[in-house]
Amino acid sequence: MKVARTAAELEQRPRAVAIGTFDGVHVGHRRVLEAAVAAGLTPTVVTFEPHPRAALGYGVELLSTLERRLELLAASGIEETLVVEFGLDVAQLGPEEFVEAVLRPLGTEVVVAGSNFRFGRGRVGDLAQLERLGFDVRPVPLAEGVSSTRIRDLLRGGEVDRAARLLGRPAELDGTVVAGDARGGTLGFPTANLRLDPQLLVPEFGIYAGAAGEHRAAISIGTNPHYGGGERRIEAFLLDFDGDLYGDRLILQLWQRLREERAFESEAALVAQIAQDVDATRQARPPR
């Protein structure tokens, strides 16, 4: 998939354009992307970075990094994506100004979006206005009960299985492996410590069964209370893996929350519980 940062980087050609932030690329987003691909023109996405709410000073915990979002868009059949830098200059564009600055230079003929789509300064533009401006507008019915906001709420409660049904895939943590205190190795369960973009949402603290690539993973999210920790850490023990991941990008899938984190009466009790968590991870199944 070709990724551009300005409209001028993309050839002007007949396009079916899906517009949106697409945070998480959940099942509702995927309906919009499928409609763009089905239109028969070059399927294209116009998305925004940073998230418009964040750019306007509102707090928002993201479901996916831009890198992961682009990967998911490509996997949905999108051929080209324009990433619009969302600053105050873009926020101040009226609907017609946005059309002339972004959509027309691309050669947009079809616009695909959720039926509640709004755009332009003050969110005054809608699909009816795009139709008046000459586009073939194809509204996509909303997926009932599916929204990035709802998914965030489920993840904050540790309900990764329910979140997966709305995402259409397992919830993920996407980051870089960094050095930790190596305590897991001394216990017989060496872990990869993940550093995340600070804007990414982190689910409720606890122990999770999941996967990293082809390997199942027992994943700890929390402060490691047994050792009196105070800093949040994300640590993954990859089952049947022997290697060095330092500096690598790692995407962890979260399949099931096994338990809450807690302190133990002894290190032996902690090791026994970790062994149980590993066994549970071997038995876990990806959410459907």
Secondary structure as the mmCIF struct_conf table of DSSP 4:
data_model
#
loop_
_struct_conf.conf_type_id
_struct_conf.id
_struct_conf.beg_label_comp_id
_struct_conf.beg_label_asym_id
_struct_conf.beg_label_seq_id
_struct_conf.end_label_comp_id
_struct_conf.end_label_asym_id
_struct_conf.end_label_seq_id
STRN STRN1 LYS A 2 ALA A 4
BEND BEND1 ARG A 5 THR A 6
HELX_RH_3T_P HELX_RH_3T_P1 ALA A 7 GLU A 9
BEND BEND2 LEU A 10 LEU A 10
STRN STRN2 ARG A 15 ILE A 19
BEND BEND3 GLY A 20 GLY A 20
TURN_TY1_P TURN_TY1_P1 ASP A 23 GLY A 24
HELX_RH_AL_P HELX_RH_AL_P1 VAL A 27 ALA A 38
TURN_TY1_P TURN_TY1_P2 ALA A 39 ALA A 39
BEND BEND4 GLY A 40 LEU A 41
STRN STRN3 THR A 42 GLU A 49
BEND BEND5 PRO A 50 PRO A 50
HELX_RH_AL_P HELX_RH_AL_P2 PRO A 52 ALA A 55
TURN_TY1_P TURN_TY1_P3 LEU A 56 GLY A 57
STRN STRN4 LEU A 62 LEU A 62
BEND BEND6 LEU A 63 SER A 64
HELX_RH_AL_P HELX_RH_AL_P3 LEU A 66 ALA A 75
TURN_TY1_P TURN_TY1_P4 SER A 76 GLY A 77
STRN STRN5 GLU A 80 GLU A 85
BEND BEND7 GLY A 87 GLY A 87
HELX_RH_AL_P HELX_RH_AL_P4 LEU A 88 ALA A 91
TURN_TY1_P TURN_TY1_P5 GLN A 92 GLN A 92
HELX_RH_AL_P HELX_RH_AL_P5 PRO A 95 PHE A 98
HELX_RH_PI_P HELX_RH_PI_P1 VAL A 99 LEU A 103
HELX_RH_AL_P HELX_RH_AL_P6 ARG A 104 LEU A 106
TURN_TY1_P TURN_TY1_P6 GLY A 107 GLY A 107
STRN STRN6 THR A 108 GLY A 114
TURN_TY1_P TURN_TY1_P7 SER A 115 ASN A 116
STRN STRN7 PHE A 119 PHE A 119
BEND BEND8 GLY A 120 GLY A 120
HELX_RH_3T_P HELX_RH_3T_P2 ARG A 121 ARG A 123
STRN STRN8 GLY A 125 GLY A 125
HELX_RH_AL_P HELX_RH_AL_P7 LEU A 127 ARG A 132
TURN_TY1_P TURN_TY1_P8 LEU A 133 GLY A 134
STRN STRN9 ASP A 136 VAL A 140
HELX_LH_PP_P HELX_LH_PP_P1 PRO A 141 ALA A 143
TURN_TY1_P TURN_TY1_P9 GLU A 144 GLY A 145
HELX_RH_AL_P HELX_RH_AL_P8 SER A 148 ARG A 156
TURN_TY1_P TURN_TY1_P10 GLY A 157 GLY A 158
HELX_RH_AL_P HELX_RH_AL_P9 VAL A 160 LEU A 167
TURN_TY1_P TURN_TY1_P11 GLY A 168 GLY A 168
BEND BEND9 ARG A 169 ARG A 169
STRN STRN10 ALA A 171 VAL A 178
HELX_RH_AL_P HELX_RH_AL_P10 ARG A 183 THR A 186
TURN_TY1_P TURN_TY1_P12 LEU A 187 GLY A 188
STRN STRN11 ALA A 192 LEU A 196
TURN_TY1_P TURN_TY1_P13 PRO A 198 GLN A 199
STRN STRN12 LEU A 200 LEU A 200
HELX_LH_PP_P HELX_LH_PP_P2 PRO A 203 GLU A 204
BEND BEND10 PHE A 205 PHE A 205
STRN STRN13 GLY A 206 ALA A 212
TURN_TY1_P TURN_TY1_P14 GLY A 213 GLU A 214
STRN STRN14 HIS A 215 GLY A 222
HELX_RH_3T_P HELX_RH_3T_P3 PRO A 225 TYR A 227
TURN_TY1_P TURN_TY1_P15 GLY A 228 GLY A 228
BEND BEND11 GLU A 231 GLU A 231
STRN STRN15 ARG A 233 LEU A 238
TURN_TY1_P TURN_TY1_P16 LEU A 239 ASP A 240
BEND BEND12 GLY A 243 GLY A 243
TURN_TY1_P TURN_TY1_P17 TYR A 246 GLY A 247
STRN STRN16 ARG A 249 ARG A 259
BEND BEND13 GLU A 265 SER A 266
HELX_RH_AL_P HELX_RH_AL_P11 GLU A 267 GLN A 283
#
